[in-house]
């Protein structure tokens, strides 16, 4: 049957683009639906400011009159300018196990990138590293978590057959919360917590948390500049990111460290909401939010979403302060395990910190690359 790949040009086609993965993953036990309210905002150029400094294309593959695959192409002009690159990206690629459809989709993005003067395609990678990145390459038995890819294994094989090779891997760790913290951590915590100028801030509700959102994301801007794929957020983008996650954040799992009224570190965790998201099929309303909130309250698994420490304060025990407080809150809520989210393989400092507390790699994700010339 003839396969055609066409740009998304209407609301109806965008709806097919957004909901197609749910059909493809209908029988995929560990796949997690997105929060669809966020998806509609993410793909709306009027609401997602990232479209303003990127060239983009949304494509659907059609076969026998049915949508059978999708892909998004991105040229992040801001990132390319900062890093002196001419690279395009692909992201949100989904299809059934059909090599012809896969080839048609990836080739369409490559042709589009060539027309735009690009010399390489990288992916899966979105507007920045805050979007889902990489194809999962192992650990498929574990549940997909929020803001990560939940692809079938065959997607990796199909991409490699198109000539794509490894760019970089990201690691996802699982940490068992210990019944007794290592003595070294206790000593560091006692030393730092006795300093009058170091203060750890904890939150009871979203109202208390709200004034810290922009300062925390500004610190992320300052510290993430060396991380592959990261693009500094504008203040409008910070507000949008906060709006996306604030409704489902539990303020108890946000920890901030201040020194003389300056925020020098933060960590954000989220009790696992996968069961609630599955029950709600990704819809917060009218009743999905209640499934998610119930799941959060009884969760025994915590996911770390974001964290950063100002470089000048990285050897003062700020990480230990936040880590111990996060583990104390988790233990009080009967949470048994923490998932690290994705850490770049060459981020040796972060990998080492996680491994010090017994973290074990359970999943790997790979970003691929292919030269176009």
C-alpha positions in Angstrom: 0.0 0.0 0.0 1.2 3.5 -0.8 2.5 5.5 2.2 2.3 9.3 2.2 3.8 11.7 4.7 2.1 15.1 5.0 2.4 18.1 7.2 -0.2 18.7 9.9 -2.3 21.7 8.7 -5.6 21.6 10.6 -6.9 21.2 14.1 -8.3 17.8 13.1 -4.9 16.6 12.0 -3.2 17.9 15.1 -5.7 15.9 17.1 -4.7 12.8 15.2 -1.0 13.7 15.9 -1.6 14.1 19.6 -3.7 11.0 20.1 -2.0 8.6 17.7 0.4 7.2 20.3 -2.5 6.0 22.5 -3.6 3.7 19.6 -0.1 2.5 18.8 0.6 1.7 22.5 -2.9 0.3 23.2 -1.4 -3.1 24.4 1.9 -1.7 25.8 1.7 -2.3 29.6 4.4 0.1 30.7 3.5 3.0 28.4 2.3 6.1 30.1 -0.1 8.6 28.4 0.8 12.3 28.5 -1.3 14.9 30.2 -3.4 15.9 27.2 -4.2 19.3 28.4 -0.4 20.0 28.4 -0.1 18.4 25.0 -2.5 20.9 23.4 -0.7 23.8 25.0 2.7 22.4 24.0 1.8 22.1 20.3 0.2 25.6 20.2 2.7 28.2 18.9 0.6 30.9 20.6 1.2 29.4 24.0 4.5 27.6 23.6 7.1 30.4 23.1 9.8 27.9 21.9 8.1 28.0 18.5 9.2 31.6 18.3 12.9 30.8 17.9 12.6 27.5 16.1 11.7 26.2 12.7 9.3 23.3 13.1 7.3 20.8 11.1 4.7 18.2 12.3 4.3 15.3 10.0 1.8 12.4 9.9 2.3 9.2 7.9 -0.8 7.9 6.1 -1.5 4.4 4.8 -4.7 3.1 3.4 -6.4 6.3 4.6 -5.3 5.9 8.2 -2.7 7.8 10.3 0.0 5.2 11.1 2.9 7.3 12.3 4.1 10.7 13.3 7.2 12.8 13.8 8.2 16.4 14.6 11.2 18.2 13.1 12.9 21.1 15.0 15.6 23.5 14.1 16.5 25.3 17.3 18.0 28.5 15.9 18.9 29.8 19.4 20.8 26.6 20.3 22.5 26.4 16.9 23.7 30.0 17.2 25.0 29.6 20.7 26.9 26.3 19.8 27.8 27.3 16.2 26.0 24.3 14.8 23.7 23.6 11.8 21.8 20.7 13.3 18.1 19.7 13.1 16.3 17.5 15.6 13.5 15.0 15.5 11.2 14.2 18.4 7.8 12.6 19.2 8.3 9.9 16.6 5.8 7.1 16.8 4.8 4.3 14.4 3.7 0.7 14.3 6.4 -1.9 13.6 6.6 -1.0 9.9 10.0 -0.3 8.4 8.5 1.4 5.3 6.5 3.9 7.5 9.5 4.5 9.7 11.7 5.2 6.7 9.1 7.5 5.2 8.9 9.6 8.4 12.6 9.9 9.2 13.4 10.6 5.5 10.8 13.4 5.4 12.5 15.2 8.4 15.9 14.7 6.8 14.8 16.2 3.5 13.2 19.1 5.3 16.4 19.6 7.3 18.6 19.6 4.1 16.3 22.2 2.5 16.9 24.4 5.6 20.7 24.0 5.2 21.3 21.6 8.1 24.2 19.2 8.0 23.1 16.8 10.8 20.0 15.4 12.4 20.0 14.6 16.2 17.3 12.9 18.1 15.0 12.1 19.7 15.5 15.6 21.1 12.9 18.4 21.5 13.1 22.1 22.0 15.3 21.6 25.0 16.4 18.9 27.4 13.2 19.6 29.4 11.2 17.7 26.7 11.4 13.9 26.5 14.7 12.9 25.0 16.2 9.8 23.5 14.8 6.4 22.7 14.9 3.9 25.5 17.4 1.2 24.8 17.0 -1.1 27.8 15.0 -1.6 31.0 11.7 -2.0 29.2 10.3 -4.0 32.0 10.1 -0.9 34.2 7.2 1.6 34.2 7.6 4.7 32.0 7.6 7.9 34.1 6.3 11.3 33.4 8.3 13.4 30.8 10.2 10.4 29.4 9.9 8.4 26.3 8.1 5.0 26.4 9.0 3.6 23.0 8.9 0.0 21.8 12.3 -1.7 21.5 11.8 -2.0 17.7 12.1 1.8 17.3 15.8 1.6 18.1 16.4 -1.1 15.6 14.5 0.7 12.9 16.5 3.9 13.5 19.9 2.2 13.4 18.9 0.7 10.1 18.5 4.2 8.8 22.2 4.9 9.5 21.8 6.6 12.9 24.5 6.1 15.5 25.0 7.0 19.2 25.4 10.6 20.1 25.0 10.3 23.9 23.3 8.1 26.5 21.3 9.1 29.5 21.0 7.0 32.6 18.0 6.4 34.9 18.7 5.2 38.4 16.6 3.5 41.1 17.5 4.3 44.7 16.2 2.3 47.7 15.6 4.7 50.6 17.9 3.3 53.3 16.6 2.7 56.8 19.9 4.3 58.0 21.7 7.0 56.2 25.5 6.6 55.7 27.5 8.2 58.6 29.4 10.4 56.2 26.1 12.0 55.1 25.1 12.5 58.7 28.4 14.3 59.5 28.1 16.6 56.5 24.5 17.4 57.3 25.3 18.3 60.9 28.2 20.5 59.8 26.2 22.4 57.2 23.0 22.7 59.1 24.8 24.3 62.0 25.9 27.2 59.8 23.7 30.2 60.4 23.9 31.4 56.8 22.6 28.1 55.3 18.9 27.7 55.4 16.8 24.9 53.9 13.3 25.9 52.8 10.4 23.4 52.8 6.9 23.9 51.7 3.4 22.9 53.0 1.3 24.3 50.1 1.5 25.7 46.6 0.9 29.3 47.8 4.2 29.1 49.8 5.9 27.6 46.8 4.7 30.0 44.1 7.2 32.9 44.9 10.1 30.6 44.5 9.3 29.2 41.0 10.9 31.9 38.9 14.1 32.2 41.1 14.5 28.4 41.0 14.2 28.3 37.2 16.6 31.2 36.9 19.1 29.2 38.9 18.4 26.3 36.5 19.2 28.6 33.6 22.5 29.6 35.2 23.6 26.1 36.0 22.3 24.0 33.1 24.2 25.9 30.4 26.8 23.2 30.1 24.2 20.4 29.8 23.7 18.9 26.3 20.5 20.1 24.6 19.7 22.8 27.2 18.4 26.1 26.0 18.1 29.0 28.5 14.4 29.7 29.3 13.0 33.2 28.9 10.8 34.5 31.8 7.7 33.7 29.7 8.9 30.1 29.2 9.5 29.8 32.9 6.0 30.8 33.7 4.7 28.3 31.1 6.8 25.5 32.5 5.5 26.3 36.0 1.9 26.2 34.8 2.5 22.8 33.3 3.8 21.2 36.4 2.5 23.3 39.4 -1.0 21.6 39.4 0.4 18.2 39.9 3.4 19.1 42.1 3.4 18.1 45.8 5.0 21.1 47.5 6.4 18.8 50.3 8.8 17.3 47.7 10.4 20.6 46.8 13.5 21.6 48.7 15.3 24.9 48.4 18.6 26.0 50.0 19.3 29.7 50.6 22.4 31.4 51.7 22.0 35.0 52.9 18.7 35.3 51.0 20.2 33.9 47.8 18.9 30.6 46.4 21.9 28.4 45.8 20.2 25.0 45.4 16.9 23.2 44.8 15.5 19.8 44.1 12.0 18.9 42.9 10.5 15.4 43.2 7.1 14.0 42.4 5.4 10.9 43.9 4.7 8.4 41.0 1.4 9.3 39.3 1.6 6.6 36.6 -1.3 4.6 38.0 -3.5 7.7 38.1 -2.5 8.8 34.7 -3.4 5.4 33.2 -6.8 5.4 34.9 -7.5 8.9 33.7 -6.2 8.1 30.2 -4.2 11.4 30.4 -7.3 13.6 31.0 -7.3 15.8 34.1 -11.0 16.6 33.9 -13.6 16.0 34.8 -12.4 13.2 37.1 -8.8 12.4 36.1 -7.3 14.8 38.6 -8.8 12.8 41.5 -7.3 9.6 40.2 -3.9 11.4 40.0 -4.2 12.9 43.5 -5.2 9.6 45.0 -2.2 7.9 43.3 0.2 10.6 44.7 -1.1 10.1 48.2 -0.5 6.3 48.2 2.6 6.2 46.0 5.6 4.3 47.3 7.9 5.6 44.5 9.3 9.1 44.0 10.6 10.6 40.7 13.2 13.4 40.8 12.3 16.0 38.1 14.8 18.8 38.4 17.6 19.9 40.6 20.6 22.2 40.6 23.3 23.7 42.8 25.1 27.0 42.2 28.7 26.1 41.2 30.3 28.2 44.0 28.3 26.1 46.6 28.8 22.6 45.2 31.4 21.5 47.8 29.5 22.8 50.9 27.1 19.9 51.5 24.1 21.6 49.9 23.3 18.4 48.0 23.4 16.4 51.3 21.1 18.9 53.0 18.5 18.6 50.2 19.0 14.8 49.9 18.5 14.1 53.5 15.4 16.3 53.8 13.9 14.7 50.6 14.5 11.2 52.1 13.0 12.2 55.4 9.8 13.5 53.7 9.7 10.4 51.5 10.1 8.0 54.5 7.3 9.9 56.3 5.0 9.2 53.3 6.0 5.5 53.2 7.9 6.0 49.9 10.4 3.2 49.4 12.2 4.1 46.2 13.4 7.1 44.3 14.0 7.3 40.5 16.6 9.7 39.4 15.1 10.7 36.1 17.7 11.1 33.2 21.4 11.9 33.9 23.8 12.3 31.0 26.5 9.6 31.0 29.3 12.1 31.1 27.9 13.9 34.1 30.3 12.1 36.3 29.7 14.2 39.4 25.9 13.5 39.4 26.3 9.9 38.5 28.8 9.5 41.3 26.5 11.1 43.9 23.6 8.8 43.0 25.8 5.8 43.1 27.1 6.8 46.5 23.6 6.3 47.9 23.2 2.9 46.2 21.6 4.0 43.0 21.4 1.3 40.3 20.9 2.0 36.6 17.6 0.5 35.5 17.1 2.3 32.1 19.2 3.8 29.5 18.1 6.3 26.8 20.0 7.1 23.7 20.1 10.3 21.6 21.2 9.4 18.0 22.8 11.3 15.2 23.2 11.1 11.4 25.2 13.3 9.0 23.2 14.6 6.1 26.2 15.4 3.8 
